[in-house]
Amino acid sequence: MSLTKIVISGASGKMGRALLEAIAAAPDLRLHGALDRLGSPLLGRDAGELGGGRLGINVTDDPLQALSGADVLIDFTRPEATLDYLQVCRRLGVKAVVGTTGFSAEGKAGLESAARDISIVAAPNMSVGVTLSLKLLDLAARVLGEGYDVEIIEAHHRHKVDAPSGTALRMGEVVAQALGRDLAACAVYGREGVTGERASTTIGFATVRGGDVVGDHTVLFAGVGERLEITHKASSRATFAQGALRAARFLRGRKTGLFDMQDVLGFR
């Protein structure tokens, strides 16, 4: 069996550690490199210290060194770092799984540009359950139509730096598209004071930050006399890690193109 050689960026982070553990348990995958930020105290140490046992792979801040000879980069970092790593991936022909959130329009264009040279799976949430939820949201919005107000409530741990979450925004995009709306024009990200009556075309977002919440998302369709809620709750980052590994396997044999988890699960 041919092993897929994986590089993990942000190796010392919570997602990085979850990915290291998941790769160690996957018989068809092998850790090839581990990247971390400049100045990290873990630089030069064996990546196995983060996931149990020695692996013979030292953590580095040099993407060229880590990615040389690799098959796939799995990246859950920050947009600026991700785009820098992708430039090295393009140079070396390394595929990428990107779970980073918070990309600007320019950053998203950078992903599309990179996908002309390498294959990329990019999704704000790698969970199989969340991906299925997006499919259900599309169906619900089309069936319920214009008679229901849509509100999206998300909760994450206190350390998350972007809001609303990339997953919540993606949920909003799916619902807006199903309803024939432009999310940029109809989204409301906060309410305070005398806001006036709710516009029927609004898609609202509410953000909660606190504790160690891994990730909770609820989309509320509120009609007259009834409410429908579609909720996903993550209790462990292992679910995101397993989804990312599934995405890495999906990229086998795909040379170029930008994909997401809908493609990985065969929903389109």
C-alpha positions in Angstrom: 0.0 0.0 0.0 1.3 3.4 -1.0 1.6 5.8 1.9 0.6 9.4 1.5 3.2 11.7 3.0 1.6 14.5 5.1 3.0 17.8 6.4 1.1 19.4 9.3 1.4 23.2 9.8 0.6 24.8 13.2 1.8 21.5 14.7 1.9 22.8 18.3 -1.7 24.1 18.2 -4.8 22.1 19.3 -5.7 21.1 15.8 -2.1 20.3 15.0 -1.9 17.9 17.9 -5.2 16.3 17.0 -3.9 15.8 13.4 -0.6 14.2 14.6 -2.5 11.7 16.7 -4.9 10.9 13.8 -2.0 10.4 11.3 -0.2 8.1 13.8 -3.3 5.9 13.8 -3.8 5.9 10.0 -2.1 2.9 8.2 -2.2 4.7 4.8 -0.7 8.0 5.9 2.7 9.0 7.2 3.9 12.2 8.8 6.5 13.7 6.6 7.0 17.2 8.2 5.8 19.4 11.0 5.7 23.2 10.7 5.2 25.8 13.4 5.4 29.6 13.8 8.7 31.5 13.9 9.9 31.6 17.5 7.9 28.6 18.7 9.6 26.9 21.6 9.0 23.6 19.9 11.2 24.3 17.0 13.8 21.6 16.6 12.0 19.2 18.9 10.6 15.8 17.8 6.9 16.2 16.6 6.1 13.0 18.5 6.4 14.9 21.7 3.1 16.6 20.8 1.3 13.4 20.0 3.0 10.7 22.1 6.2 8.9 21.2 9.1 9.9 19.0 8.5 10.1 15.2 11.9 11.2 14.0 10.4 14.4 12.5 11.6 17.6 14.0 9.3 20.7 14.1 10.6 23.5 11.8 9.6 27.0 10.7 11.1 26.4 7.2 8.2 25.4 4.8 10.6 24.5 2.0 12.4 22.1 4.2 9.2 20.5 5.6 7.4 20.3 2.3 10.1 19.0 0.1 9.2 15.4 -1.0 5.7 15.6 0.6 2.3 14.8 -1.0 -0.1 16.9 1.0 0.0 19.8 3.4 -2.8 20.0 6.0 -3.1 23.5 7.3 -5.2 25.0 10.1 -3.4 28.2 10.8 -4.0 31.9 9.9 -4.8 33.2 6.4 -1.4 35.0 5.9 0.5 31.9 6.9 -1.7 29.6 4.7 -1.1 31.7 1.6 2.6 31.8 2.2 2.6 28.0 2.6 0.6 27.6 -0.6 3.2 29.4 -2.6 5.7 26.8 -1.5 3.3 24.1 -2.3 2.8 25.4 -5.8 6.6 25.5 -6.3 7.0 21.9 -5.1 3.8 20.4 -6.5 2.4 19.6 -3.0 -1.4 19.3 -2.6 -3.2 21.0 0.3 -6.0 20.6 2.7 -6.9 24.0 4.1 -9.1 24.3 7.2 -8.0 27.9 7.9 -10.8 30.5 8.3 -11.1 34.2 8.1 -9.9 34.7 4.5 -10.6 38.1 2.9 -11.8 38.3 -0.7 -8.2 38.7 -1.7 -7.2 35.7 0.3 -10.0 33.6 -1.3 -8.7 34.7 -4.7 -5.2 33.5 -3.6 -6.7 30.0 -3.0 -8.3 30.0 -6.4 -5.0 31.1 -8.0 -3.0 28.3 -6.2 -5.6 25.7 -7.3 -4.6 26.3 -10.9 -1.3 24.6 -10.2 -2.1 22.2 -7.4 -5.3 20.5 -6.0 -6.7 21.9 -2.8 -9.6 21.0 -0.5 -10.6 24.2 1.4 -13.4 24.2 3.9 -14.1 26.3 7.0 -15.1 23.1 8.8 -13.8 19.6 7.9 -16.4 17.8 10.0 -18.4 15.2 8.1 -21.4 16.1 10.3 -21.1 19.8 9.4 -20.8 19.0 5.7 -24.0 17.0 6.0 -25.6 19.9 7.9 -24.9 22.2 4.9 -26.8 19.8 2.7 -29.7 19.7 5.0 -29.7 23.6 5.3 -29.9 23.9 1.5 -32.9 21.6 1.5 -34.6 23.3 4.4 -34.2 26.8 3.0 -35.6 25.7 -0.4 -38.6 23.9 1.2 -39.4 26.6 3.8 -38.9 29.5 1.4 -39.6 33.1 2.3 -42.0 32.7 5.2 -39.3 31.9 7.8 -36.8 34.2 9.5 -33.3 32.8 9.6 -30.9 33.3 12.5 -27.5 31.6 12.9 -26.1 31.2 16.4 -22.5 29.9 17.0 -20.3 29.3 20.0 -16.6 28.7 20.3 -13.8 28.8 22.9 -12.4 32.0 24.3 -9.2 31.8 22.1 -10.9 31.9 18.7 -9.9 35.2 17.0 -12.4 35.5 14.1 -16.2 36.1 14.4 -18.6 34.9 13.1 -16.9 31.6 12.6 -16.1 30.5 9.1 -18.6 27.7 9.5 -21.4 30.1 10.5 -20.6 32.2 7.5 -20.6 29.2 5.2 -24.0 28.2 6.6 -25.3 31.7 5.9 -24.0 31.5 2.3 -25.7 28.2 1.7 -29.1 29.4 3.1 -28.8 32.7 1.2 -28.0 31.0 -2.1 -30.9 28.6 -1.7 -33.2 31.6 -1.1 -31.8 33.6 -4.0 -30.2 36.3 -1.7 -26.8 37.9 -1.5 -25.4 37.3 2.0 -23.2 40.4 1.8 -26.4 42.5 1.4 -28.7 40.7 3.9 -26.5 39.6 6.8 -26.8 41.3 10.2 -23.9 40.7 12.5 -25.0 42.5 15.6 -28.0 44.2 17.2 -28.1 46.8 19.9 -30.5 49.5 21.0 -33.6 50.4 19.1 -33.1 48.3 15.9 -36.6 48.6 14.5 -38.6 45.7 13.2 -36.7 42.8 11.7 -36.5 42.9 7.9 -37.9 39.6 6.4 -34.9 39.1 4.2 -32.4 39.4 6.9 -30.1 36.5 7.9 -28.8 37.2 11.4 -25.7 36.1 13.2 -25.1 35.8 16.9 -21.6 35.0 18.3 -20.8 33.4 21.7 -17.2 33.1 22.9 -16.2 31.4 26.2 -14.5 28.5 27.9 -13.3 25.6 25.9 -16.3 25.2 23.6 -15.0 23.3 20.5 -17.7 24.5 18.2 -21.6 24.7 18.3 -23.7 25.9 15.4 -27.4 26.3 15.1 -29.5 27.6 12.2 -32.9 28.7 13.3 -35.8 28.9 10.8 -38.5 30.8 12.7 -42.0 30.9 11.2 -45.4 31.7 12.4 -46.5 28.9 14.8 -43.4 26.8 14.4 -39.6 26.8 14.5 -37.1 24.4 12.9 -33.5 24.2 14.2 -30.6 22.4 12.6 -27.8 22.1 15.1 -24.3 20.6 15.0 -22.1 20.3 18.1 -18.5 19.2 18.2 -17.2 17.8 21.4 -13.7 17.0 20.1 -11.3 18.2 17.5 -10.8 14.6 16.4 -13.8 15.0 14.2 -12.1 17.8 12.2 -8.9 15.8 12.1 -10.6 12.8 10.6 -12.4 14.9 8.1 -9.1 16.5 7.0 -7.5 13.1 6.6 -10.5 12.1 4.4 -9.9 15.2 2.3 -6.2 14.3 2.0 -7.2 10.9 0.6 -9.7 12.5 -1.8 -6.8 14.5 -3.4 -5.0 11.3 -4.5 -4.9 11.4 -8.3 -6.2 14.9 -8.5 -3.6 17.2 -9.9 -5.3 20.6 -9.9 -8.6 22.2 -8.8 -10.3 23.8 -5.8 -12.6 21.5 -3.9 -14.5 21.5 -0.6 -16.0 18.9 1.7 -19.1 18.6 -0.4 -16.9 17.2 -3.1 -15.0 14.9 -0.7 -18.3 13.3 0.5 -19.7 13.0 -3.0 -22.5 15.5 -2.6 -21.7 17.0 -6.0 
